[in-house]
Amino acid sequence: MKAMIVKNFGSADVFEVAELAKPSVKEGHILVKIMASSVNTVDTMIRQMGPDLPLSPAAPAILGMDFAGIVEEVGDNVDVFQVGDEVYGCAGGLTDLPGTLAEYIVADANLVAKKPKNLTMRASAALPLVAITAYEGLKRAAVSKGQKVLVHGGSGGVGHIAVQLAKHFGADVYSTGGGEKQLSLIEKLGATPINYVNESVADYVTKYTNNIGFDVVFDSVGGQNMLNSFDAAKLNGQVASTVSLVEIDLSTAHFKGLSLHVVFMLIPMLHNVNREIHGAILEEIAKIVEAGELMPVLDESDFTLEDVAKAHQRLESGKAMGKVVISH
């Protein structure tokens, strides 16, 4: 099979075309012909940092985590999939799990689900990592009907899914963005847009919550922005963060009695624990998509497998709106 491999980690031009043996299906797994994959920030981090990132695979490596495709073979002890099923998942591209920048993947069946019937392969491939992340964060923060939810970075990969899922769960959703395009997308997705460039946290907490604070803050920006999340949350509120690699002062979180949920959705893949939860979440996401309450936003670009370097550069440029997708 054709694959794009990385022999040395670094800039986007490290990808090389390779002809590899087609992988063999094994127990508990399915062989999938990949039709599309998508690029996530963690993919670019692995490509750049290599061994400096504990979750990176050893070179030569096939990167890429998200995919959508067609089941070609079913391994022993797998009864939920059949040959010909159209599926999607996040199942490779780190540690000892070969990735999705190839024609085929042997994926743990627990990490996979049947793709939404009303989405293309490209749109389905955009969903797994960001949808599982958003779903997990909102569920752990116990989002419920009638709550006021603030999503930081609502036009980003995880953020634009979190906005839609929070609405699906019945919340009144608000979201920050930094430019006209971002704010327009946030509004289109059904949230009240907040321009963080010219509105302070105090301003929009007063304006939208009568100075009480938001029930839940979903922070897909992270880093120092977590301090803004603490400021925006109500007393005994919930904060879910997807980017928590930071040293910050937790005093505000302490005096407000906040609950902080750190979301790292790669744990089941990395540690081979509770992988079936990811499959179950993807099944639920498919139902929500098919009900018309969730739609991934795709960047206007369209790359082929050989163009993976350009796809990584597109994501790193900060110019992409929505998910960057690769057609296989």
N, C-alpha and C positions, 0 to 999 in steps of 0.2 A: 504494500500500500504506500501511497505518497503521504509524507508528513513533513512538517516544518520543525526542524530541531534546533536546539541551542547547545553548542559545544563550549562556548565561553559566555559568561554573563556580562552584561553591560548595556550599551546603547541599542537602539531598535534595529540596527543593521546586523545584529548577531545571528538572525535566523537564516537557516540554510535548508534547501530542499533535499530530502533524503528518500530513498526507496527502502522501506522496511518490510519485514514479514508481517502478513496479516495476523493479528492476534487470535488466539484460540479461546473460545468460550470456556468458562469453568463453573463449578458449582456455585449457585447463589448469584450468578451474574448473567448478563445478556450481552450479546454482540450487536452493536448498533452501527449502521452506516450513517455517518454524520452528514446532515444536509446543511447545517448552519451552526455557527458558534458565536459567542460574543466576548468582548474584551472588558475586563474589570480592572479597577485600580490595583488590586492585589496581584493581577497578572503582570502588570508593568513593574511592580515592586520586586517580584521574584526575578523577572528578567534583568533588572538593574543590579540587585543586591546579591543574588545567588546564595552562596554558603553563609553570607552574613545574616540571612534571614532563616531562622530555624525551620520554617516549613518548606523551604525550597527543595526541589528534587536535585539529585546529583546529575552532572553533565555526563554524557549527552542526554538531553531531556526534551520531552514533548510537553510544552506548556498549554495553558487553556483549561478552563474549568466548566463553563456553561456549554450546553449543546442541545440541539433538537435533531431527531433523525428517525430512522426506520429500523425496527428489530429484525435482524437477519438470522440469529440463532438464540436459543434459550437454553441455559445451563440446567443441570439437575437441581431439584428442589426449588424451582421457580415456577409458580403456578398463576401469577397475576398477569403475565405477558405471553403473547403469542407472536410467531413470525408474522411480520407485516404491520404490527402495531406502530403507530406514530407516537413517539415518546419525547420527553424532555427531562433534563436534570443537570445537576452540578456534581461531577463525579471524578475529576482527575486534576492533573496539573500541579500536584504538590507531593512532597515526600516520595513515597514509592508508587504513587498512582499516576500512570501515563495520562497525558492530557488530551485535549480535544482538537488540537491543530493537526489533524490527521483525517484520513478517510474513514477510519473505524475506531471505535473504543469498546473495550470490554468493561462494562460498568456494573458495579454492585446494584442489584435490582432494588435494594432498599433505598437507594438514592435517586430513584427514577420514578416517573409517573407518566400516564398517558397525557399527551399535550392537549391544550384547549382546542376543541374542534373548530372554533371560529377564528383561530389565528394561523397565520402562515408559519412555516418553519423558522423564518428569520425572526419574526416577532416572538415566537415561543422561546427561541434560543436566548433572547434578551432578558428573560425573566428569572431563571432559577436562583442565582446567588442573591440578587437584589430583593426578590420577592420573599425568599425565606428569611432574609435579614430583617426586612420591614415587618413581616408577620410576627416573627419571634419577638422583636422589640416591643411592638404594640401589645401583644398578648401578655408578655411579662409585666408590662406597665398596667395591665388590666383595663385597657380602654373600654369604655362602655357608652351606651346611648346617652346623649345629652351633655356629655363632658366637653370642655373646651380644650382642644389639642393644638399645640404649636409644633410645627415641623420646621426645623432649621435646614435650609438647603432643599426646598421643595421642588426645584427644577432638576436636581441631580439624579443619578442612577437609582440610588436607594430612596432618596427623598420623594421623587415623583410617584413611586409606588406607595410609600408610607402615607402620603396625602390621600390617595384614593382608597387605601385600605381603612384608614381612620374614618373616612366618610362612610364606607361600607359598614363599619361597626357602629354607625349612628352618631359619631361625634360632630361637633361644630369645629371646623378645621381652619387654622390660620397658618401661614407659611412665609418665611423670609426668603428674599431674593435680592440680587444686587444690580439688576439692569432691566431694561424694558422687556427684552425677550423672556427673561426668566420670570418676571412678574406676570407677563401675559400668559405664559404657560401655566403658572400656578393658579391663576384665575380660571383658565380654561378647564383645569382639573377639578374645579369646584371649591377651592379654598380662598379665603380672604388674603390677598397678597400684602406683604409688609416689606417696604424698602428699608433694609437695615443700614443703608448708606446715610439716609437722612432722617431716620426715626430711631431714637434711642430705645433701649429695653424699657426704661421707665415710661417713656411716651406710649408705647403700644400696650404695655400692661395696664396703664390707666385707661387708655382708649377702648380696649376690647374686653377687659375683665373688671372694670371699675376698681382697679388697684388691688384686686384679690390675688391675681396670678392664674396661670393655666393649670388645669388638673394634671395634664400630661405634657411633657416636652420631649419630642423625639429629635435627637441631635445627630444628624448625618454629616455634620461639619467637624465637630469634635475639636481636639486640641484646646487652645485657650478659649474657644467659643463655649466650652462647657461652663465657664463662669457666667456667661450670658444666660445659659439654660437654667442655672441655679437661681439667678436673679428673676427669671421669668416665671418660675414655678411657684405655685401657691404653697402655703404651709402644709406640711405632710404630703406634698405632691410627689409625682413620679417623674423621673428623668431616665430616658433610655438613650444610651450613647453607642455609636458604632465605631468611633475613633477615640480611644481612651489612652493612647500611648503618650502620656503627658504628665508632668509634675505640676500640680496646681494646689491652691489653698482650698480645703474643704470646709472652711469655717461657715460660709453661707449655708452649705448643705446641712451642716450640723445644727445651726440655730433655727433652720426652717424644718428640721426633721424630715429631710427628703430621702426618698428611696432611689438609689442609683442602680440601673440595670445595664451592665456592660454586655453588648451583643457581639459575639465572635462566632459566626455561623459555621466556620470551618472545623469546629471541634469534633463533630461526628466523623468527618472524613479523616482528620489527623489521628484520632485516637481509637477509631473503629468502635465507637460507643453510640448506641441509640440512633443508628443510621436510618431506621425505619421511620423516625419522626420526620425526616426530610421528605421521604416519599409521601407521607401522609399530608404534610403541609402543601406539597406540590399538587396533590389531588384536590385539596381544598381551594388552592389558588385557581386551578382549572375551572372549578365550579363558579367561582366569583367572576372570572373572565367571561365564561359562557353566559352568565346572567347579565352581562353588559355593565358591570360595576368596576372593572379594572382593565386598563389598556396600556401596554408598554409604549413609551415614546421612543422611536428610533431616530438616530441621527440621519441626516440627509445623505451621508456617505454610504457607499456600498463597496466592500472589498472582497477579493477572492482570497483563497488560502495562500497563494503566492504573495499576496499584498499585505501579509500580516505585519510587516515592519511599518507600513504606512498606517495601518489600523492602530497600532500602538502609538505612533506619533500623533495621530488625530486625537486620541483620548488625552494624551499628555499635553497637547496644545491648549487645552481648556476651551477650545472653540466648539466642541461637540455639544449638541443639544439632544439629550436622550442617549440611549445605548448605542455604542459602536458595534456593528454586526459584520461578521465575515460569512460570505456564502461559499459553500464547499462544492 
